[in-house]
Amino acid sequence: MLIRRSLAQVFSYLFGSLARVFTTLTEVNDKVILYGFLAGLVLNVVLALQMLMYWNAPASKSTTEHKLTPAGKREIREPAERAAEKVKAQASGAEKKGSPSTRRRG
């Protein structure tokens, strides 16, 4: 249902921009306005062509669906013991990250 509505909207935008170009050609003698409406028409044509090209395309095989928690986020919890070990290692400087420490010693 939603896809049909979006298809109708895309083609409504396309015909609306086509009408703007026609009206500008017949009523207004300003090229800048015409070029702006022509750019919008071209983009709407591209969008409509993409809708038609990918209408019946199968979903990607590598796409997977993930269920989320009710809050909308995955819940990741680390055991309290490991978290405490990390804090101790960072405080003592035992954990090496590849760059020299800027802490003064001595």
Helices and strands as residue ranges (DSSP letters): H 2-27, H 31-53, H 80-92
